[in-house]
Amino acid sequence: MSAVDLLPTPVPTAFEVRELFEGMLGRDVEWSDGKKVDPLEGAACATYVDDFSNIHAIALVDVPLIARGGSAIALMPQNGAEQAVTSGLVTPPQFDNMSEILNVAASLFNKKDTVHLKLKETYAPRETLPGDVNSLALQEGGRIDGTLSIQGYGDGRISVIVAY
C-alpha cells in the first residue's frame, strides 16, 4: 500500500478512550459526553505526528483529569489529586504520569491502512501552544469530547481532535 492509499486518521470512539484509561489505570472508568476542553482554562495538550512531523491529532486533558489520572496510575493518594484540582496546579509527577498515558494514547490513532502516529510533545497547562496546535484545538469537527469518571478519584475532561 502506498502513501496515497492510506486512510485518514480516525477519531477514536468513546469506548476506545475509556478502555485505554481503564487499562492504564487498572480501575473502573466511566465515559460520559462532555463539553470541549479549553486550553485557555488550563489543559495539557499532546500532539501526535507522522514520520515527517506533520501534526495529525491532538489530545487535551483538563487539570482535574491530569491530577486524578496522574495520581491514580501511580496509586498516589486521592487527597493529593484534590489539592491539585482545588489549586489548579498539578504536580510534576501528576503531569509526567499523564504524559505517559497520552504517549500510550497514540495507539488510538494507529489503525490498519492509516499513517502511523506517535506522540511528539506534551504541553503543560497554561503553556503557550503553537499557532497550528491552537487552531486544531479550536476545530469544531473531527473530535470527541467527554468526561472520564475514575473510580476512587473523580472526574476530568478530555478532548481528542483529528486534523482533517
C-alpha positions in Angstrom: 0.0 0.0 0.0 1.4 3.4 -0.9 1.1 6.6 1.0 -1.7 7.8 -1.3 -3.7 4.7 -0.5 -3.7 5.4 3.3 -7.0 6.1 5.0 -7.5 9.3 7.1 -6.6 9.2 10.8 -9.8 8.1 12.6 -11.4 9.9 15.5 -11.3 7.4 18.4 -14.6 6.3 19.9 -15.7 6.9 23.4 -15.3 3.2 24.1 -11.7 3.2 22.9 -10.8 6.2 25.0 -12.5 4.7 28.1 -10.8 1.4 27.5 -7.4 3.0 27.2 -7.7 4.8 30.5 -9.3 1.8 32.3 -6.4 -0.4 31.1 -3.7 2.1 32.0 -5.2 2.9 35.4 -6.3 -0.6 36.4 -9.6 0.6 37.8 -13.1 1.2 36.5 -13.5 4.3 34.3 -16.8 5.6 33.0 -17.3 7.9 30.0 -20.0 10.5 29.5 -20.3 13.0 26.7 -19.0 16.4 27.8 -18.0 19.9 26.8 -14.8 20.8 25.0 -11.6 21.2 26.9 -10.4 24.8 26.5 -6.6 25.1 26.6 -7.1 28.7 28.0 -8.7 27.2 31.1 -5.7 25.1 31.8 -5.1 21.9 30.0 -2.3 19.6 28.9 -2.0 19.2 25.1 -0.4 16.2 23.5 0.5 16.4 19.8 0.6 13.3 17.6 2.7 13.4 14.4 3.6 11.2 11.4 7.2 10.4 10.4 7.6 13.8 8.8 6.5 15.7 12.0 3.1 16.7 10.5 0.5 17.0 13.2 -2.4 14.7 12.6 -4.1 14.8 16.0 -4.0 16.3 19.5 -5.5 15.4 22.9 -6.4 17.9 25.5 -6.9 17.0 29.2 -8.1 19.4 31.8 -6.4 19.9 35.2 -8.8 17.6 37.1 -8.0 14.7 34.7 -4.3 15.4 34.9 -4.4 15.4 38.7 -6.8 12.5 39.1 -5.5 10.3 36.3 -1.9 11.1 37.0 -2.4 10.2 40.7 -4.5 7.1 40.0 -1.9 5.5 37.7 0.8 5.8 40.4 -1.6 4.9 43.3 -0.9 8.3 44.8 -3.4 9.4 47.5 -6.7 10.9 46.2 -6.4 13.9 48.5 -3.2 15.0 46.7 -5.2 15.0 43.5 -7.9 17.0 45.1 -5.4 19.6 46.3 -4.2 20.0 42.7 -7.7 20.4 41.4 -8.5 23.0 44.1 -5.3 25.0 43.5 -5.4 24.5 39.7 -1.7 23.5 39.8 -0.7 19.9 39.1 2.5 18.4 40.5 5.3 17.4 38.2 4.7 13.6 38.9 1.0 14.0 38.0 1.9 15.8 34.8 4.6 13.2 33.9 2.2 10.3 34.6 -0.5 11.9 32.4 2.1 12.4 29.7 2.8 8.7 29.8 -0.9 7.9 29.4 -1.0 10.3 26.5 2.0 8.6 25.0 0.2 5.3 25.0 -2.9 7.1 23.6 -1.1 7.3 20.3 -2.4 3.7 19.9 -5.9 5.2 19.5 -5.0 6.6 16.1 -2.9 3.7 14.6 -5.3 1.6 12.7 -4.8 -0.7 9.7 -4.1 1.3 6.5 -3.6 4.6 8.3 -0.5 6.7 8.7 1.4 5.7 11.9 1.3 8.4 14.6 3.5 8.9 17.6 3.5 11.4 20.5 5.7 14.4 19.7 5.2 16.7 22.6 3.0 17.3 25.6 2.5 20.9 26.6 1.8 21.7 30.3 -1.4 23.6 31.4 -1.2 27.3 30.5 1.9 26.8 28.4 1.6 28.8 25.1 0.6 26.5 22.3 2.0 26.9 18.7 -0.5 28.5 16.3 -1.2 25.3 14.4 -1.8 23.4 17.6 -4.1 26.1 19.0 -6.1 26.2 15.7 -6.6 22.5 15.9 -7.7 22.7 19.5 -10.5 25.1 18.3 -11.6 22.9 15.4 -15.3 22.1 15.5 -15.4 18.8 13.6 -13.3 15.7 13.8 -13.3 15.5 17.5 -14.7 13.7 20.6 -15.2 15.5 23.9 -16.1 13.7 27.1 -15.8 13.3 30.8 -14.0 10.4 32.4 -15.0 9.3 35.9 -12.2 7.4 37.5 -13.2 5.0 40.3 -12.0 6.4 43.6 -10.6 9.6 42.2 -13.3 11.5 40.4 -14.0 13.2 37.1 -11.9 15.0 34.4 -12.5 16.1 30.8 -10.7 15.0 27.6 -11.0 16.2 24.0 -9.4 14.3 21.2 -9.2 16.1 17.9 -8.0 14.8 14.5 -6.9 17.2 11.7 -8.9 17.0 8.5 
